[in-house]
């Protein structure tokens, strides 16, 4: 499985991962079931990015494409 390089880039990816996880954990106030699924997608992407797995970026892309 592809991994993201450690170092400065790895630190930046982990910061992004924390932001995605926090946004995904915000409860969807007055939202629908799709907001819950979107939050789960953000958390899953953030966790994979925290582990420096490239799959986390692909999950985020798959989550973002249908919104267009």
TIZABA-670712 format. One line per 4 residues: number of its first residue (from 1); for each residue x negated, y, z of N, C-alpha, C, O, CB. Coordinates in pm, 1 decimal, decimal comma. Glycine has a CB too. Example, Ala and Ser with C-alpha at 12.3 -4.5 7.8 and 13.67 -1.06 7.14 Angstrom:
BEGIN
1) -1319,0/-569,0/780,0/-1230,0/-450,0/780,0/-1320,0/-330,0/780,0/-1423,6/-331,9/846,5/-1130,8/-447,3/904,6  -1285,0/-225,0/708,0/-1367,0/-106,0/714,0/-1290,0/3,0/787,0/-1340,9/113,8/803,9/-1408,4/-59,8/572,5 $
END
This chain:
BEGIN
1) -84,2/-117,1/0,0/0,0/0,0/0,0/-89,2/124,1/0,0/-191,3/128,0/68,7/96,0/-0,6/121,7  -50,9/222,8/-75,5/-130,7/344,6/-87,8/-125,9/426,3/40,9/-22,0/438,4/105,7/-81,5/429,0/-205,6  -241,3/481,8/75,5/-251,2/564,0/195,7/-304,0/700,7/156,6/-373,8/716,1/56,3/-342,7/497,5/302,4  -269,8/798,3/236,7/-319,2/933,4/218,2/-450,8/944,1/293,1/-464,5/890,3/403,0/-216,1/1039,9/267,7 $
5) -547,1/1012,8/234,8/-678,6/1026,1/296,5/-669,7/1100,8/428,8/-587,6/1191,0/445,5/-774,7/1097,8/202,1  -754,9/1062,2/521,6/-761,4/1132,7/649,3/-845,7/1258,2/632,1/-904,7/1278,9/526,1/-819,9/1041,7/760,9  -851,9/1340,3/732,9/-925,1/1465,8/727,1/-827,8/1581,7/731,9/-720,2/1571,5/791,0/-1011,9/1473,2/600,5  -866,1/1692,2/669,4/-781,3/1811,4/671,0/-647,6/1783,7/602,3/-543,2/1828,7/649,6/-852,8/1929,3/602,5 $
9) -650,4/1711,0/492,6/-526,8/1677,4/422,6/-435,3/1590,9/507,1/-313,4/1607,7/504,9/-557,9/1607,0/292,8  -494,3/1498,0/582,0/-415,4/1412,5/669,1/-347,7/1491,2/780,6/-234,6/1461,6/819,0/-502,7/1304,4/728,3  -418,5/1592,4/832,5/-360,6/1677,9/936,7/-243,1/1756,0/879,5/-139,6/1768,2/945,0/-467,1/1774,8/994,6  -257,5/1808,8/759,2/-149,6/1884,0/695,3/-28,6/1794,0/669,7/85,5/1836,8/686,8/-198,4/1946,5/563,3 $
13) -53,3/1670,8/629,1/56,4/1576,5/605,0/128,1/1544,8/735,7/250,6/1533,2/738,4/3,7/1446,5/539,8  52,6/1530,9/842,9/115,9/1501,6/972,0/197,4/1619,6/1022,9/301,1/1599,4/1086,0/10,3/1463,8/1075,2  153,6/1740,7/997,6/232,2/1858,4/1035,7/363,9/1859,7/957,8/470,1/1884,8/1014,7/151,9/1989,6/1009,8  356,3/1832,6/828,3/476,7/1823,6/746,1/568,2/1712,0/796,5/690,3/1727,5/797,7/439,5/1799,6/598,6 $
17) 509,5/1600,0/838,0/588,3/1488,0/888,2/666,6/1528,1/1012,6/783,8/1492,9/1026,2/497,9/1368,4/918,9  603,0/1601,1/1103,0/671,4/1645,9/1224,6/787,9/1738,4/1188,9/896,2/1727,6/1246,4/572,3/1718,1/1319,4  765,3/1828,3/1094,8/871,8/1920,6/1052,7/989,8/1842,1/993,6/1105,2/1870,8/1025,5/817,4/2023,2/948,7  961,6/1743,9/908,1/1069,0/1664,4/847,6/1146,2/1585,8/953,0/1268,9/1576,9/947,1/1011,7/1568,5/743,0 $
21) 1074,0/1528,9/1049,3/1141,1/1452,8/1154,3/1231,3/1543,9/1237,5/1345,1/1508,1/1268,0/1038,0/1383,0/1244,5  1180,4/1660,9/1273,8/1260,5/1753,0/1355,5/1384,5/1801,7/1281,3/1492,4/1811,4/1339,6/1176,0/1872,7/1398,2  1369,0/1832,2/1153,1/1484,7/1874,8/1074,3/1585,1/1760,2/1061,5/1706,1/1781,9/1068,9/1440,4/1923,4/934,3  1534,8/1639,3/1042,5/1623,8/1524,1/1029,0/1697,4/1489,4/1157,0/1804,8/1429,5/1152,2/1546,0/1405,3/983,5 $
25) 1641,0/1526,4/1272,4/1704,4/1494,9/1400,1/1806,9/1598,0/1444,8/1880,9/1574,1/1540,2/1600,0/1481,0/1505,4  1812,3/1712,2/1377,2/1911,5/1813,2/1412,6/2049,2/1755,2/1382,1/2075,6/1712,4/1269,8/1887,4/1947,9/1334,7  2136,1/1754,0/1481,7/2267,8/1692,9/1458,2/2349,1/1773,3/1356,7/2352,5/1896,2/1362,0/2345,9/1681,6/1590,3  2413,4/1703,7/1265,6/2494,6/1772,7/1165,2/2624,7/1824,3/1226,9/2724,6/1752,4/1231,2/2525,5/1678,6/1046,9 $
29) 2623,3/1946,3/1273,6/2740,1/2004,9/1338,1/2843,9/2038,1/1230,7/2818,0/2117,0/1139,9/2701,2/2132,4/1420,0  2959,2/1977,8/1242,4/3066,8/2002,9/1147,0/3038,2/1947,4/1008,5/3104,3/1984,7/911,6/3092,3/2149,9/1137,0  2940,9/1859,3/998,6/2903,7/1804,6/869,0/2974,1/1673,8/840,5/3054,6/1625,9/920,3/2755,0/1784,9/861,7  2943,5/1618,2/728,3/3006,3/1493,4/687,5/2907,2/1378,2/703,1/2795,3/1396,1/751,1/3056,7/1502,5/541,6 $
33) 2950,7/1262,2/662,2/2867,3/1142,3/668,8/2743,4/1156,3/582,2/2639,2/1098,9/613,9/2946,9/1019,7/626,0  2752,9/1231,6/473,6/2637,1/1249,0/385,3/2525,4/1327,3/454,8/2407,6/1305,4/426,5/2679,1/1320,9/256,0  2561,9/1418,7/545,9/2459,2/1489,6/622,0/2383,8/1394,2/713,9/2262,9/1407,9/733,0/2521,9/1603,0/703,7  2455,2/1298,4/770,2/2391,0/1199,1/855,1/2292,4/1115,6/774,5/2181,2/1088,8/820,0/2495,8/1108,9/921,0 $
37) 2333,4/1074,7/655,1/2243,6/997,6/568,7/2121,9/1080,2/526,6/2010,5/1028,2/519,7/2319,0/948,4/444,5  2143,2/1207,2/498,8/2032,0/1294,3/461,9/1934,3/1308,2/578,3/1812,9/1307,4/558,1/2083,7/1432,8/418,5  1986,6/1320,7/699,6/1900,1/1329,1/816,6/1819,4/1202,2/836,2/1700,9/1207,8/869,2/1982,0/1357,2/940,4  1883,4/1087,7/815,8/1811,2/960,4/827,2/1701,9/949,6/721,3/1593,8/897,3/748,4/1908,6/842,1/814,3 $
41) 1730,0/999,0/600,7/1628,2/998,4/494,9/1509,3/1086,0/530,7/1394,6/1049,7/504,8/1688,6/1045,2/363,0  1536,8/1201,9/590,4/1427,3/1290,5/632,1/1344,0/1227,6/743,1/1221,2/1236,0/741,4/1482,6/1425,5/678,9  1410,5/1164,7/839,3/1336,9/1100,1/948,3/1252,8/984,7/894,5/1136,9/969,6/933,1/1434,2/1049,3/1057,1  1309,7/903,4/806,0/1234,6/791,9/748,8/1113,5/842,1/671,0/1004,2/786,6/682,6/1324,7/707,7/657,6 $
45) 1132,8/946,1/592,7/1022,3/1003,8/517,1/915,8/1058,7/610,4/796,5/1038,2/587,9/1072,7/1113,9/424,1  958,4/1128,5/715,2/863,5/1185,3/810,1/783,0/1079,6/883,3/663,0/1096,4/904,7/935,6/1270,7/909,4  848,4/970,3/921,9/777,0/863,4/992,2/672,4/800,0/901,1/559,9/774,5/944,1/875,8/756,3/1042,6  708,7/774,6/776,6/611,5/715,5/683,9/496,2/810,3/655,0/381,5/767,0/643,3/679,8/676,7/553,4 $
49) 525,8/939,4/643,6/418,4/1035,9/622,6/329,6/1046,1/746,2/208,2/1061,5/732,9/476,1/1173,4/587,3  387,3/1038,0/866,3/307,2/1040,6/988,9/207,5/924,5/990,4/95,0/937,5/1038,7/398,6/1034,4/1113,5  251,5/811,2/936,5/163,8/694,1/929,5/69,6/702,1/809,2/-3,0/607,2/779,5/247,2/565,5/922,3  71,9/816,9/740,0/-11,1/844,6/621,9/14,8/745,7/509,0/-77,4/704,7/438,5/-158,6/841,3/659,6 $
53) 140,8/708,2/492,8/182,4/621,2/382,6/238,0/706,8/269,7/321,8/794,0/292,4/288,1/517,2/429,9  191,6/681,7/149,7/237,9/756,0/33,3/385,7/730,0/4,9/452,5/812,3/-57,7/154,3/719,8/-88,5  435,8/617,6/50,0/577,2/585,2/30,0/668,6/691,3/91,0/779,8/712,2/42,7/609,1/448,5/90,5  622,5/758,3/196,5/702,2/864,6/258,0/731,2/977,6/161,0/840,5/1034,3/163,0/631,3/919,2/379,8 $
57) 634,9/1011,0/76,3/656,7/1115,2/-23,8/758,4/1068,6/-127,9/842,2/1147,1/-172,2/523,8/1153,4/-92,1  751,4/942,0/-166,7/845,9/889,6/-264,6/987,4/884,0/-207,5/1084,5/909,6/-278,8/802,4/750,8/-311,1  999,0/850,6/-79,9/1131,6/849,9/-15,8/1188,6/991,1/-14,8/1307,6/1010,7/-39,7/1123,3/793,7/129,4  1104,2/1088,8/13,9/1151,8/1227,0/15,8/1193,4/1272,5/-124,2/1293,3/1343,1/-138,7/1043,0/1320,2/71,7 $
61) 1120,2/1234,2/-224,4/1156,8/1268,8/-362,7/1290,0/1203,5/-399,2/1375,9/1267,5/-459,9/1045,7/1224,3/-462,3  1307,5/1076,1/-362,2/1432,9/1006,9/-392,1/1549,1/1070,2/-318,1/1662,1/1069,6/-367,0/1422,4/859,2/-355,9  1521,8/1125,1/-199,8/1626,2/1191,9/-123,5/1661,1/1327,3/-187,0/1777,5/1367,3/-187,0/1581,6/1210,9/22,9  1562,3/1396,7/-240,3/1583,6/1532,0/-290,9/1639,9/1535,6/-433,4/1707,7/1631,9/-469,0/1454,1/1607,9/-286,6 $
65) 1614,1/1435,2/-514,3/1658,3/1438,0/-653,8/1810,1/1442,9/-671,7/1858,3/1520,7/-754,0/1605,1/1318,1/-724,6  1886,9/1362,9/-597,7/2032,6/1368,4/-619,6/2096,0/1502,4/-584,1/2209,1/1528,4/-625,0/2099,3/1260,9/-539,7  2027,3/1587,5/-510,0/2084,3/1716,3/-472,7/2084,7/1814,9/-587,6/2150,5/1918,5/-578,7/2008,9/1774,3/-357,1  2015,1/1786,7/-692,5/2009,1/1879,9/-805,9/2130,4/1871,8/-891,6/2140,7/1943,7/-991,0/1888,1/1853,9/-889,5 $
END
